[in-house]
Amino acid sequence: MLKVLFGQPANYDEMLRKIAAFTFIVTAAYTVLFAVFSSPAQAVLLRIGPPVDMDIYGVKLRTVPILLLLPPIIVTLVFRMARMHNQVSQLLRIRSRYDIHDILVPLAEGAGAKLSASQLRRLRDEQLRREAMNSVFYRYASSRNPLIDSQLIITALDKWTSYWIWCEATMVAALATLVAALCGTLALAFWCAMSAVGFTLFGALQLRQCRKATRDELAAILERQDWKQQIVEWAHALPG
């Protein structure tokens, strides 16, 4: 449990497990708040269904009201199966803009090439952008087959994991705000909304850490003259 929560993920699967663990904890915390501060939710969560014993990530929970466990389990499963952080990323074009402006453009310029405005517009196409990332970034900075210092990749993956944790926490807080409002518990709805704002701000700060980790990866890639030449060739061959 502690390794999942506080260890650095070394690959995408470990990243997903860590995000899911924190989503479960955040949702469980909001569920407890509802059980304490919302009379309608309290009547449902604490009085319906028998208590159960559970073992979650090695933590033993004794005589927990069964309905108190359902919201975090359901939300975590739905978020994990839908890869909710990825859905939000696509909706808001978070990763797309980051790949273009924080990775591909700096790589090209660092290698001595410059991408034209028309080339940048073409990179908005998801398939072309993925091919570009595989050609000039993941070719050297893949967690599966790293050609640069693997610790740089692990650090970047850890920073992104934290960012997506804040994103999913924001979504959970927004959902809690809606439920609290529907239950008529306006004070709880207010504090849930404020927590959503707080999570958003923490996410914005975390994105700065992601950028710093990415710059370290790019610097390692651009140390090699042969790799720089490959990046220049990619930039010149990119349709505009």
TORTIRO-622952 format. One line per 2 residues: number of its first residue (from 1); their letters; for each residue x, y, z of N, C-alpha, C, O. Coordinates in nm, 3 decimals. Each point is the difference from the previous one (the first is absolute). Example, Ala and Ser with C-alpha at 12.3 -4.5 7.8 and 13.67 -1.06 7.14 Angstrom:
<rs>
1) AS) 1.319 -0.569 0.780 -0.089 0.119 0.000 0.090 0.120 0.000 0.104 -0.002 0.066; -0.139 0.107 -0.138 0.082 0.119 0.006 -0.077 0.109 0.073 0.051 0.111 0.017
</rs>
This chain:
<rs>
1) ML) 0.082 -0.121 0.000 -0.082 0.121 0.000 0.086 0.126 0.000 -0.021 0.090 -0.081; 0.119 -0.084 0.173 0.085 0.118 0.009 0.081 0.019 -0.128 0.024 0.113 -0.043
3) KV) 0.020 -0.224 -0.018 0.077 0.010 -0.125 -0.086 0.058 -0.111 0.046 0.082 -0.078; -0.173 -0.126 0.071 -0.090 0.051 -0.102 -0.023 0.150 0.019 -0.001 0.076 -0.096
5) LF) -0.017 -0.034 0.223 -0.034 0.139 0.027 0.118 0.094 -0.011 -0.013 0.111 -0.052; 0.129 -0.154 0.100 0.112 0.092 0.012 0.122 -0.035 -0.086 0.093 0.080 -0.010
7) GQ) -0.094 -0.197 -0.052 0.111 -0.035 -0.088 -0.012 0.068 -0.135 -0.108 0.043 -0.040; 0.220 -0.033 -0.030 -0.002 0.057 -0.135 -0.040 -0.108 -0.101 0.065 -0.104 -0.007
9) PA) -0.170 0.127 -0.071 -0.038 -0.099 -0.101 0.107 -0.009 -0.108 0.052 0.101 -0.047; -0.021 -0.224 0.008 0.105 -0.021 -0.100 -0.056 -0.020 -0.140 0.075 -0.002 -0.097
11) NY) -0.208 -0.013 0.086 -0.061 -0.020 -0.131 -0.146 0.046 0.006 -0.049 0.042 0.104; -0.018 -0.052 -0.219 -0.137 0.052 -0.010 -0.097 -0.077 0.088 -0.089 0.059 0.061
13) DE) 0.105 -0.192 -0.052 -0.090 -0.079 0.083 0.011 0.039 0.147 -0.101 0.010 0.070; 0.222 0.011 -0.023 0.019 0.042 0.139 -0.058 0.140 0.021 -0.051 0.029 0.108
15) ML) 0.059 0.055 -0.208 -0.059 0.132 0.009 -0.151 -0.010 0.017 -0.058 0.070 0.083; -0.006 -0.157 -0.161 -0.145 -0.018 0.010 -0.041 -0.052 0.137 -0.101 0.043 0.055
17) RK) 0.179 -0.135 0.000 -0.032 -0.054 0.132 0.009 0.109 0.107 -0.083 0.006 0.091; 0.184 0.078 -0.100 0.016 0.107 0.099 -0.113 0.101 -0.011 -0.053 0.045 0.102
19) IA) 0.017 -0.008 -0.223 -0.113 0.093 -0.020 -0.127 -0.059 0.058 -0.075 0.069 0.069; 0.050 -0.198 -0.095 -0.121 -0.066 0.050 -0.002 -0.003 0.152 -0.104 0.021 0.062
21) AF) 0.220 -0.048 0.000 0.007 -0.006 0.146 -0.038 0.134 0.062 -0.074 0.004 0.097; 0.126 0.105 -0.154 -0.031 0.132 0.055 -0.144 0.040 -0.029 -0.064 0.066 0.081
23) TF) 0.012 -0.106 -0.197 -0.140 0.028 -0.030 -0.091 -0.069 0.101 -0.099 0.057 0.044; 0.134 -0.181 -0.008 -0.077 -0.073 0.101 0.004 0.075 0.133 -0.104 0.017 0.064
25) IV) 0.222 0.027 -0.022 0.014 0.068 0.129 -0.079 0.131 0.001 -0.070 0.029 0.096; 0.081 0.050 -0.202 -0.070 0.127 -0.008 -0.151 -0.022 0.004 -0.072 0.069 0.072
27) TA) 0.024 -0.166 -0.150 -0.144 -0.028 -0.003 -0.048 -0.050 0.135 -0.108 0.036 0.045; 0.189 -0.121 0.020 -0.036 -0.049 0.133 -0.010 0.114 0.100 -0.089 0.002 0.085
29) AY) 0.180 0.095 -0.096 -0.003 0.115 0.091 -0.128 0.081 -0.018 -0.063 0.040 0.097; 0.025 -0.017 -0.223 -0.125 0.073 -0.024 -0.120 -0.079 0.048 -0.096 0.057 0.051
31) TV) 0.100 -0.190 -0.068 -0.111 -0.083 0.045 -0.018 0.011 0.151 -0.113 0.008 0.049; 0.223 -0.008 0.025 -0.007 0.017 0.146 -0.057 0.137 0.035 -0.081 0.012 0.092
33) LF) 0.121 0.091 -0.165 -0.054 0.135 0.025 -0.151 0.001 -0.020 -0.073 0.062 0.077; 0.026 -0.129 -0.180 -0.144 -0.008 -0.024 -0.070 -0.075 0.114 -0.108 0.040 0.044
35) AV) 0.171 -0.148 0.002 -0.060 -0.078 0.108 -0.008 0.080 0.130 -0.087 -0.026 0.083; 0.176 0.123 -0.066 0.002 0.080 0.123 -0.085 0.125 -0.010 -0.072 0.035 0.094
37) FS) 0.080 0.034 -0.209 -0.060 0.134 -0.010 -0.127 0.007 -0.084 -0.064 0.106 -0.004; 0.025 -0.213 -0.063 -0.120 0.003 -0.082 -0.101 -0.100 0.055 0.022 -0.121 -0.007
39) SP) -0.132 0.171 0.061 -0.100 -0.089 0.060 -0.058 -0.098 -0.100 -0.013 -0.119 0.032; -0.024 0.163 -0.155 -0.053 -0.097 -0.097 0.102 -0.108 -0.034 -0.035 -0.118 -0.009
41) AQ) 0.161 0.157 -0.011 0.103 -0.100 -0.032 0.028 -0.089 0.119 0.023 -0.120 -0.016; -0.026 0.177 0.136 0.025 -0.078 0.121 -0.103 -0.111 0.016 0.033 -0.112 0.039
43) AV) -0.158 0.144 -0.068 -0.107 -0.099 0.014 0.022 -0.118 -0.092 -0.036 -0.113 0.033; 0.095 0.139 -0.150 0.023 -0.108 -0.096 0.131 -0.074 0.029 0.003 -0.123 0.003
45) LL) 0.103 0.198 0.017 0.134 -0.060 0.009 0.021 -0.081 0.128 0.069 -0.102 -0.003; -0.127 0.146 0.114 0.031 -0.063 0.129 -0.106 -0.098 0.048 0.027 -0.082 0.088
47) RI) -0.147 0.088 -0.143 -0.109 -0.079 0.056 -0.050 -0.111 -0.090 -0.083 -0.082 0.042; 0.132 0.078 -0.166 -0.045 -0.105 -0.092 0.114 -0.097 -0.026 0.112 0.041 -0.029
49) GP) -0.142 -0.168 0.040 0.100 -0.103 -0.029 0.081 -0.037 0.121 0.018 0.082 0.090; 0.033 -0.206 -0.085 0.078 -0.047 0.115 0.142 0.053 -0.004 0.051 0.031 -0.108
51) PV) 0.016 -0.020 0.223 0.142 0.036 0.002 0.084 -0.114 -0.054 -0.038 -0.117 0.012; 0.153 0.150 -0.070 0.087 -0.102 -0.060 0.144 0.025 0.043 0.036 0.109 0.044
53) DM) 0.045 -0.214 -0.057 0.145 0.011 0.019 0.064 -0.002 -0.137 -0.036 -0.082 -0.084; 0.134 0.172 0.060 0.064 0.007 -0.130 0.150 0.018 0.015 0.048 0.050 0.102
55) DI) 0.024 -0.092 -0.204 0.145 0.017 -0.006 0.030 0.072 -0.132 -0.013 -0.059 -0.107; 0.053 0.187 0.116 0.022 0.082 -0.119 0.146 0.042 -0.004 0.048 0.074 0.086
57) YG) 0.024 -0.122 -0.189 0.143 0.030 -0.015 0.076 -0.032 0.129 0.094 0.071 0.038; -0.135 -0.181 0.029 0.071 -0.043 0.119 -0.046 0.066 0.128 0.048 -0.035 0.108
59) VK) -0.143 0.131 -0.117 -0.053 0.065 0.119 -0.131 -0.067 0.038 -0.094 -0.002 -0.079; 0.086 -0.054 0.200 -0.118 -0.073 0.045 -0.102 0.097 0.061 0.032 0.076 0.091
61) LR) -0.154 -0.081 -0.144 -0.109 0.083 0.050 -0.102 -0.090 0.067 -0.048 -0.095 -0.062; 0.015 0.122 0.186 -0.090 -0.083 0.077 -0.137 0.066 0.018 -0.010 0.119 0.029
63) TV) -0.094 -0.198 -0.047 -0.139 0.041 0.021 -0.030 0.137 -0.060 -0.044 0.092 0.069; 0.068 -0.080 -0.198 -0.031 0.123 -0.073 -0.137 -0.014 -0.064 -0.026 -0.101 -0.065
65) PI) -0.065 0.198 0.082 -0.130 -0.007 -0.068 0.019 -0.019 -0.150 0.075 0.075 -0.063; -0.141 -0.174 0.008 0.030 -0.040 -0.138 -0.024 0.113 -0.100 0.076 0.015 -0.095
67) LL) -0.181 0.065 0.117 -0.028 0.108 -0.096 0.101 0.114 0.011 0.010 0.082 -0.091; 0.064 -0.077 0.201 0.105 0.101 0.012 0.116 -0.032 -0.094 0.078 0.089 -0.036
69) LL) -0.067 -0.215 -0.002 0.109 -0.042 -0.087 -0.036 0.005 -0.148 0.087 0.006 -0.086; -0.217 -0.009 0.057 -0.041 -0.007 -0.141 0.040 0.123 -0.082 0.053 -0.018 -0.110
71) PP) -0.075 0.142 0.157 0.039 0.115 -0.084 0.147 0.000 -0.040 0.029 0.016 -0.119; 0.067 -0.033 0.213 0.141 0.001 -0.044 0.034 -0.116 -0.093 0.079 0.016 -0.092
73) II) -0.140 -0.133 0.116 0.028 -0.115 -0.087 -0.053 0.027 -0.140 0.070 -0.022 -0.099; -0.196 0.069 0.091 -0.062 0.023 -0.132 0.073 0.110 -0.075 0.032 -0.015 -0.118
75) VT) -0.006 0.128 0.186 0.067 0.113 -0.067 0.139 -0.042 -0.048 0.039 0.033 -0.112; 0.034 -0.105 0.196 0.135 -0.042 -0.039 -0.004 -0.094 -0.119 0.080 0.013 -0.092
77) LV) -0.172 -0.108 0.092 -0.011 -0.094 -0.112 -0.038 0.072 -0.129 0.058 -0.026 -0.105; -0.155 0.117 0.114 -0.042 0.073 -0.120 0.113 0.087 -0.053 0.028 0.002 -0.120
79) FR) 0.038 0.070 0.210 0.110 0.086 -0.041 0.113 -0.082 -0.062 0.062 0.041 -0.098; -0.034 -0.158 0.157 0.110 -0.083 -0.051 -0.034 -0.059 -0.136 0.081 0.006 -0.093
81) MA) -0.201 -0.061 0.080 -0.038 -0.063 -0.128 -0.010 0.103 -0.112 0.036 -0.027 -0.114; -0.085 0.147 0.148 -0.014 0.105 -0.101 0.129 0.079 -0.019 0.010 0.083 -0.090
83) RM) 0.090 -0.111 0.178 0.122 0.082 0.002 -0.038 0.148 -0.005 0.033 0.073 -0.093; -0.104 -0.035 0.197 -0.064 0.131 0.004 0.098 0.114 -0.020 -0.033 0.099 -0.065
85) HN) 0.153 -0.112 0.120 0.099 0.107 -0.019 0.032 0.018 -0.147 0.025 0.112 -0.045; -0.025 -0.223 -0.030 0.028 0.008 -0.144 -0.117 0.065 -0.075 0.021 0.074 -0.096
87) QV) -0.144 -0.102 0.142 -0.117 0.061 -0.063 0.003 0.152 0.019 -0.029 0.076 -0.092; 0.064 -0.035 0.213 0.009 0.145 0.027 0.112 0.062 -0.083 -0.014 0.110 -0.053
89) SQ) 0.126 -0.182 0.044 0.113 0.050 -0.080 -0.040 0.022 -0.145 0.035 0.102 -0.060; -0.109 -0.198 0.003 -0.043 0.015 -0.139 -0.102 0.111 -0.015 0.003 0.075 -0.097
91) LL) -0.094 -0.065 0.194 -0.105 0.102 -0.007 0.060 0.140 0.004 -0.040 0.088 -0.076; 0.137 -0.067 0.165 0.061 0.132 0.019 0.129 0.017 -0.080 0.063 0.106 0.005
93) RI) -0.023 -0.210 -0.079 0.121 0.001 -0.081 0.124 0.030 0.085 0.092 0.069 -0.045; -0.090 -0.121 0.167 0.112 0.024 0.090 0.127 -0.063 -0.055 0.102 0.067 -0.018
95) RS) -0.109 -0.197 -0.010 0.119 -0.071 -0.044 0.038 0.043 -0.142 0.119 0.007 -0.032; -0.216 0.020 -0.051 0.029 0.042 -0.138 0.081 0.128 -0.002 0.103 0.008 -0.068
97) RY) -0.149 0.093 0.142 0.072 0.128 0.005 0.137 -0.018 0.063 0.098 0.061 -0.043; -0.092 -0.145 0.146 0.128 -0.022 0.068 0.100 -0.067 -0.094 0.115 0.041 -0.009
99) DI) -0.161 -0.146 -0.061 0.090 -0.071 -0.093 0.057 0.095 -0.104 0.119 -0.007 -0.034; -0.204 0.095 -0.018 0.044 0.089 -0.107 0.091 0.111 0.052 0.111 0.018 -0.048
101) HD) -0.160 0.055 0.148 0.069 0.123 0.042 0.108 -0.022 0.106 0.090 0.083 0.014; -0.097 -0.193 0.059 0.100 -0.024 0.105 0.098 -0.111 -0.035 0.100 -0.019 0.070
103) IL) -0.127 -0.055 -0.179 0.092 -0.107 -0.038 0.048 0.015 -0.144 0.119 0.016 -0.024; -0.211 -0.020 -0.072 0.039 -0.004 -0.140 0.066 0.131 -0.046 0.104 -0.002 -0.066
105) VP) -0.165 0.116 0.102 0.058 0.129 -0.040 0.137 0.021 0.064 0.094 0.034 -0.071; -0.078 -0.052 0.204 0.133 0.016 0.060 0.104 -0.098 -0.054 0.117 0.035 -0.014
107) LA) -0.160 -0.157 -0.017 0.094 -0.096 -0.058 0.050 0.047 -0.135 0.120 -0.004 -0.028; -0.213 0.048 -0.057 0.038 0.046 -0.134 0.093 0.120 0.010 0.103 0.006 -0.067
109) EG) -0.140 0.091 0.151 0.083 0.119 0.012 0.134 -0.032 0.063 0.102 0.057 -0.040; -0.099 -0.146 0.136 0.126 -0.038 0.063 0.093 -0.073 -0.096 0.122 0.004 0.015
111) AG) -0.182 -0.070 -0.114 0.082 -0.071 -0.098 0.042 0.089 -0.115 0.083 -0.039 -0.082; -0.141 0.160 0.075 0.038 0.093 -0.106 -0.101 0.012 -0.111 0.031 0.054 -0.107
113) AK) -0.153 -0.103 0.129 -0.105 0.011 -0.101 -0.113 0.086 0.057 -0.006 0.024 0.121; -0.081 0.022 -0.208 -0.114 0.080 0.044 -0.124 -0.049 -0.071 -0.003 -0.010 -0.122
115) LS) -0.100 -0.020 0.200 -0.125 -0.047 -0.058 -0.084 0.119 -0.044 -0.016 0.096 0.075; -0.037 -0.103 -0.196 -0.081 0.109 -0.052 -0.140 -0.004 0.061 -0.039 -0.098 0.062
117) AS) -0.034 0.207 -0.080 -0.137 0.007 0.052 -0.087 -0.109 -0.060 -0.085 -0.058 0.068; 0.105 0.030 -0.196 -0.081 -0.104 -0.065 0.035 -0.138 0.055 -0.088 -0.085 0.014
119) QL) 0.216 0.061 0.016 0.039 -0.127 0.060 -0.061 -0.016 0.139 -0.043 -0.109 0.037; 0.039 0.218 0.039 -0.061 -0.005 0.133 -0.149 -0.032 -0.009 -0.054 -0.074 0.083
121) RR) -0.011 0.130 -0.184 -0.143 -0.031 -0.018 -0.018 -0.147 -0.036 -0.094 -0.064 0.046; 0.183 0.011 -0.128 -0.010 -0.142 -0.038 0.019 -0.091 0.121 -0.059 -0.108 0.006
123) LR) 0.141 0.151 0.089 0.027 -0.083 0.119 -0.121 -0.008 0.092 0.001 -0.079 0.095; -0.104 0.158 -0.120 -0.122 -0.013 0.079 -0.072 -0.131 -0.031 -0.080 -0.048 0.080
125) DE) 0.110 -0.008 -0.196 -0.055 -0.131 -0.033 0.059 -0.104 0.095 0.122 -0.013 0.010; -0.209 -0.060 0.058 0.047 -0.091 0.106 0.094 -0.108 -0.053 0.101 -0.030 0.063
127) QL) -0.134 -0.026 -0.177 0.084 -0.107 -0.055 0.139 0.052 -0.037 0.100 -0.064 0.028; -0.096 0.180 -0.091 0.129 0.058 -0.039 0.081 0.038 0.124 0.122 -0.018 0.004
129) RR) -0.191 0.070 0.096 0.071 0.038 0.123 0.057 -0.122 0.071 0.113 0.003 0.048; -0.188 -0.110 -0.043 0.049 -0.123 0.064 0.122 -0.054 -0.074 0.097 -0.044 0.061
131) EA) -0.103 0.046 -0.194 0.113 -0.046 -0.080 0.123 0.087 0.026 0.112 -0.050 0.010; -0.135 0.181 0.002 0.111 0.091 0.026 0.062 -0.027 0.137 0.122 -0.003 0.014
133) MN) -0.206 -0.016 0.086 0.049 -0.028 0.135 0.081 -0.130 0.003 0.103 -0.008 0.067; -0.150 -0.092 -0.138 0.073 -0.128 -0.005 0.132 0.015 -0.074 0.098 -0.067 0.033
135) SV) -0.095 0.157 -0.133 0.120 0.015 -0.082 0.111 0.076 0.068 0.118 -0.034 -0.013; -0.154 0.139 0.088 0.106 0.088 0.051 0.002 0.016 0.152 0.085 0.071 0.054
137) FY) -0.178 -0.135 0.015 0.003 0.009 0.146 0.005 -0.139 0.064 0.098 -0.036 0.066; -0.204 -0.042 -0.085 -0.003 -0.133 0.062 0.104 -0.093 -0.060 0.033 -0.103 0.059
139) RY) 0.018 0.138 -0.173 0.111 -0.077 -0.059 0.119 -0.002 0.094 0.077 -0.096 0.002; -0.062 0.202 0.076 0.114 0.011 0.092 -0.043 -0.005 0.147 0.078 -0.040 0.086
141) AS) -0.202 0.080 -0.058 -0.044 0.016 0.139 -0.118 -0.091 0.035 -0.093 0.042 0.069; 0.096 -0.164 -0.118 -0.105 -0.097 0.031 0.032 -0.072 0.130 0.115 -0.037 0.024
143) SR) -0.216 0.015 0.060 0.023 -0.071 0.126 0.033 -0.146 -0.024 0.062 -0.065 0.084; -0.104 0.012 -0.199 0.026 -0.142 -0.030 0.142 -0.022 -0.051 0.063 -0.101 0.031
145) NP) -0.013 0.196 -0.110 0.133 -0.016 -0.057 0.072 0.135 0.000 0.019 0.060 -0.105; 0.019 -0.012 0.223 0.058 0.135 0.009 0.141 0.009 -0.057 0.085 -0.085 0.028
147) LI) -0.063 0.189 -0.107 0.134 0.026 -0.052 0.066 0.116 0.075 0.121 0.022 -0.012; -0.200 0.051 0.089 0.055 0.102 0.089 -0.006 -0.056 0.142 -0.049 -0.111 0.022
149) DS) 0.099 0.186 0.073 -0.002 -0.043 0.140 -0.143 -0.037 0.042 -0.089 0.084 -0.006; 0.067 -0.207 0.047 -0.134 -0.048 0.032 -0.062 0.077 0.117 -0.123 0.011 0.008
151) QL) 0.205 0.042 0.081 -0.054 0.075 0.114 -0.069 0.127 -0.046 -0.096 0.044 0.063; 0.143 0.016 -0.172 -0.068 0.118 -0.054 -0.141 -0.036 -0.045 -0.094 0.077 0.019
153) II) 0.080 -0.194 -0.080 -0.131 -0.045 -0.049 -0.091 -0.032 0.117 -0.118 0.038 -0.001; 0.170 -0.106 0.103 -0.080 -0.036 0.117 -0.046 0.125 0.073 -0.114 0.008 0.046
155) TA) 0.203 0.091 -0.035 -0.036 0.125 0.066 -0.112 0.071 -0.076 -0.096 0.048 0.062; 0.106 -0.042 -0.193 -0.105 0.063 -0.081 -0.131 -0.075 0.014 -0.106 0.062 0.011
157) LD) 0.111 -0.194 -0.012 -0.121 -0.081 0.014 -0.064 0.024 0.137 -0.122 0.004 0.011; 0.205 0.010 0.092 -0.050 0.026 0.134 -0.069 0.136 0.007 -0.105 0.014 0.063
159) KW) 0.164 0.086 -0.128 -0.060 0.133 0.000 -0.135 0.000 -0.070 -0.096 0.061 0.046; 0.090 -0.132 -0.160 -0.126 -0.008 -0.073 -0.105 -0.079 0.079 -0.118 0.033 -0.005
161) TS) 0.161 -0.136 0.076 -0.093 -0.076 0.083 -0.065 0.091 0.103 -0.122 -0.004 0.020; 0.203 0.086 0.046 -0.053 0.093 0.099 -0.097 0.100 -0.064 -0.102 0.035 0.058
163) YW) 0.135 0.009 -0.178 -0.088 0.094 -0.069 -0.136 -0.064 -0.028 -0.104 0.061 0.025; 0.105 -0.184 -0.075 -0.128 -0.067 -0.030 -0.077 -0.033 0.127 -0.123 -0.004 -0.002
165) IW) 0.192 -0.020 0.112 -0.067 -0.021 0.129 -0.079 0.126 0.038 -0.115 -0.009 0.042; 0.178 0.126 -0.056 -0.070 0.124 0.030 -0.119 0.020 -0.095 -0.104 0.050 0.042
167) CE) 0.121 -0.088 -0.168 -0.110 0.015 -0.096 -0.119 -0.088 0.039 -0.114 0.047 0.000; 0.140 -0.172 0.033 -0.110 -0.089 0.038 -0.060 0.043 0.134 -0.121 -0.013 0.019
169) AT) 0.203 0.064 0.072 -0.054 0.051 0.126 -0.094 0.117 -0.025 -0.102 0.014 0.067; 0.135 0.070 -0.164 -0.087 0.112 -0.036 -0.134 -0.051 -0.052 -0.105 0.055 0.033
171) MV) 0.110 -0.160 -0.115 -0.125 -0.056 -0.053 -0.085 -0.061 0.111 -0.122 0.017 0.001; 0.186 -0.086 0.092 -0.074 -0.057 0.114 -0.062 0.111 0.083 -0.115 -0.011 0.043
173) AA) 0.191 0.119 -0.020 -0.052 0.112 0.078 -0.118 0.067 -0.071 -0.097 0.039 0.065; 0.105 -0.027 -0.196 -0.111 0.058 -0.076 -0.124 -0.088 0.010 -0.111 0.050 0.014
175) LA) 0.132 -0.182 -0.022 -0.111 -0.093 0.014 -0.061 0.009 0.140 -0.122 -0.001 0.015; 0.207 0.012 0.086 -0.048 0.013 0.138 -0.079 0.129 0.017 -0.101 0.003 0.071
177) TL) 0.146 0.105 -0.135 -0.072 0.127 0.007 -0.141 -0.014 -0.056 -0.096 0.049 0.059; 0.085 -0.116 -0.172 -0.131 -0.021 -0.063 -0.091 -0.083 0.090 -0.117 0.034 0.019
179) VA) 0.170 -0.144 0.036 -0.081 -0.087 0.086 -0.044 0.074 0.126 -0.115 -0.013 0.043; 0.206 0.090 0.016 -0.035 0.075 0.121 -0.109 0.102 -0.029 -0.091 0.018 0.081
181) AL) 0.100 0.047 -0.196 -0.103 0.097 -0.037 -0.134 -0.070 -0.020 -0.104 0.051 0.042; 0.104 -0.167 -0.107 -0.124 -0.075 -0.021 -0.060 -0.049 0.131 -0.122 -0.012 0.012
183) CG) 0.208 -0.015 0.088 -0.047 -0.043 0.132 -0.048 0.118 0.084 -0.056 -0.020 0.108; 0.078 0.141 -0.157 -0.041 0.118 0.074 0.096 0.040 0.110 -0.032 0.085 0.083
185) TL) 0.151 -0.145 -0.083 0.100 0.034 0.101 0.092 0.106 -0.061 0.109 -0.031 -0.048; -0.155 0.156 0.051 0.069 0.105 -0.074 0.135 0.036 0.061 0.093 0.034 -0.072
187) AL) -0.082 -0.042 0.204 0.130 0.030 0.063 0.105 -0.102 -0.045 0.113 0.036 -0.031; -0.153 -0.162 0.030 0.092 -0.104 -0.047 0.032 0.019 -0.148 0.114 -0.020 -0.042
189) AF) -0.213 0.058 -0.036 0.022 0.026 -0.143 0.102 0.112 -0.019 0.086 -0.008 -0.088; -0.096 0.111 0.171 0.094 0.113 -0.009 0.142 -0.048 0.025 0.091 0.032 -0.076
191) WC) -0.071 -0.108 0.185 0.136 -0.043 0.033 0.053 -0.101 -0.101 0.120 -0.004 -0.025; -0.207 -0.079 -0.032 0.044 -0.090 -0.107 0.046 0.079 -0.122 0.099 -0.034 -0.064
193) AM) -0.175 0.140 0.033 0.037 0.085 -0.114 0.134 0.070 0.027 0.083 0.011 -0.090; -0.063 0.036 0.213 0.127 0.065 0.034 0.115 -0.099 -0.010 0.110 0.036 -0.043
195) SA) -0.133 -0.160 0.083 0.106 -0.101 -0.012 0.032 -0.028 -0.146 0.115 -0.024 -0.035; -0.218 0.028 -0.051 0.025 -0.018 -0.143 0.089 0.110 -0.054 0.089 -0.025 -0.081
197) VG) -0.115 0.148 0.125 0.086 0.113 -0.040 0.142 -0.022 0.049 0.096 0.023 -0.073; -0.084 -0.067 0.198 0.133 -0.025 0.056 0.075 -0.108 -0.076 0.119 0.015 -0.028
199) FT) -0.188 -0.124 -0.005 0.064 -0.108 -0.077 0.045 0.052 -0.137 0.107 -0.038 -0.049; -0.187 0.123 -0.011 0.036 0.056 -0.131 0.127 0.083 0.009 0.087 -0.008 -0.087
201) LF) -0.076 0.088 0.194 0.119 0.082 0.019 0.124 -0.087 0.024 0.107 0.028 -0.053; -0.123 -0.132 0.135 0.113 -0.090 0.023 0.041 -0.069 -0.130 0.118 -0.023 -0.025
203) GA) -0.218 -0.012 -0.059 0.031 -0.060 -0.129 0.080 0.093 -0.089 0.092 -0.042 -0.070; -0.130 0.171 0.072 0.073 0.098 -0.081 0.144 0.013 0.047 0.091 0.013 -0.082
205) LQ) -0.071 -0.016 0.213 0.137 0.006 0.053 0.077 -0.126 -0.037 0.119 0.006 -0.030; -0.187 -0.119 0.032 0.066 -0.126 -0.034 0.042 -0.004 -0.146 0.101 -0.061 -0.034
207) LR) -0.179 0.124 -0.053 0.034 0.003 -0.141 0.134 0.071 -0.022 0.073 -0.034 -0.093; -0.042 0.131 0.177 0.131 0.066 -0.009 0.112 -0.100 0.030 0.106 0.006 -0.062
209) QC) -0.130 -0.096 0.156 0.098 -0.104 0.030 0.015 -0.097 -0.117 0.110 -0.048 -0.028; -0.221 0.020 -0.039 0.006 -0.086 -0.119 0.088 0.065 -0.107 0.080 -0.068 -0.064
211) RK) -0.095 0.197 0.045 0.079 0.070 -0.102 0.148 -0.004 0.035 0.084 -0.017 -0.088; -0.051 0.034 0.214 0.140 -0.005 0.040 0.059 -0.139 -0.027 0.112 -0.012 -0.050
213) AT) -0.187 -0.093 0.084 0.047 -0.136 -0.025 0.017 -0.027 -0.149 0.094 -0.068 -0.041; -0.185 0.122 -0.040 0.009 -0.018 -0.145 0.123 0.072 -0.055 0.069 -0.053 -0.087
215) RD) -0.042 0.174 0.137 0.118 0.073 -0.047 0.129 -0.078 0.028 0.093 0.003 -0.080; -0.089 -0.072 0.192 0.117 -0.083 0.031 0.014 -0.115 -0.100 0.111 -0.033 -0.042
217) EL) -0.223 -0.027 0.003 0.003 -0.106 -0.100 0.047 0.054 -0.135 0.083 -0.062 -0.067; -0.136 0.177 0.027 0.037 0.059 -0.129 0.149 0.034 -0.002 0.067 -0.020 -0.101
219) AA) -0.016 0.073 0.212 0.142 0.035 0.006 0.086 -0.124 -0.020 0.104 0.006 -0.066; -0.147 -0.118 0.124 0.076 -0.124 -0.015 -0.002 -0.049 -0.144 0.100 -0.050 -0.051
221) IL) -0.215 0.065 -0.015 -0.011 -0.042 -0.140 0.088 0.086 -0.089 0.067 -0.051 -0.090; -0.066 0.181 0.114 0.071 0.094 -0.086 0.151 0.001 0.024 0.073 0.073 -0.068
223) ER) -0.027 -0.152 0.163 0.144 -0.011 0.020 0.067 -0.080 -0.112 0.120 0.017 -0.025; -0.196 -0.102 -0.040 0.056 -0.086 -0.105 -0.015 0.065 -0.136 -0.111 0.034 -0.041
225) QD) 0.223 -0.015 -0.031 -0.004 0.064 -0.132 -0.075 -0.085 -0.102 -0.071 0.053 -0.084; 0.088 -0.185 0.091 -0.069 -0.086 -0.097 -0.151 0.003 0.022 -0.076 -0.006 -0.096
227) WK) 0.032 0.016 0.220 -0.143 0.011 0.026 -0.053 0.134 -0.047 -0.111 0.009 -0.052; 0.190 0.096 0.071 -0.041 0.132 -0.048 -0.018 -0.001 -0.151 -0.093 0.061 -0.053
229) QQ) 0.182 -0.130 -0.016 -0.012 -0.009 -0.144 -0.127 -0.074 -0.040 -0.065 0.038 -0.097; 0.030 -0.143 0.170 -0.123 -0.073 -0.028 -0.123 0.088 0.023 -0.099 -0.010 -0.073
231) IV) 0.106 0.094 0.174 -0.112 0.092 0.028 -0.013 0.103 -0.112 -0.111 0.032 -0.042; 0.224 0.020 -0.004 -0.003 0.096 -0.111 -0.060 -0.065 -0.126 -0.082 0.062 -0.068
233) EW) 0.123 -0.184 0.040 -0.055 -0.071 -0.117 -0.151 -0.020 0.014 -0.074 0.012 -0.097; 0.030 -0.043 0.219 -0.146 -0.014 0.023 -0.070 0.132 -0.027 -0.103 0.003 -0.067
235) AH) 0.158 0.109 0.120 -0.062 0.130 -0.016 -0.010 0.041 -0.147 -0.100 0.056 -0.043; 0.205 -0.086 -0.033 -0.001 0.035 -0.142 -0.098 -0.087 -0.079 -0.057 0.044 -0.099
237) AL) 0.038 -0.167 0.145 -0.090 -0.092 -0.071 -0.146 0.016 0.041 -0.090 -0.053 -0.067; 0.066 0.125 0.176 -0.138 0.017 0.050 -0.080 0.084 -0.101 0.040 0.111 -0.035
239) PG) -0.154 -0.165 -0.011 -0.078 0.076 -0.099 -0.054 0.129 0.061 -0.036 0.005 0.117; 0.033 0.099 -0.201 -0.045 0.130 0.048 -0.112 0.057 -0.087 -0.048 0.110 0.027
</rs>
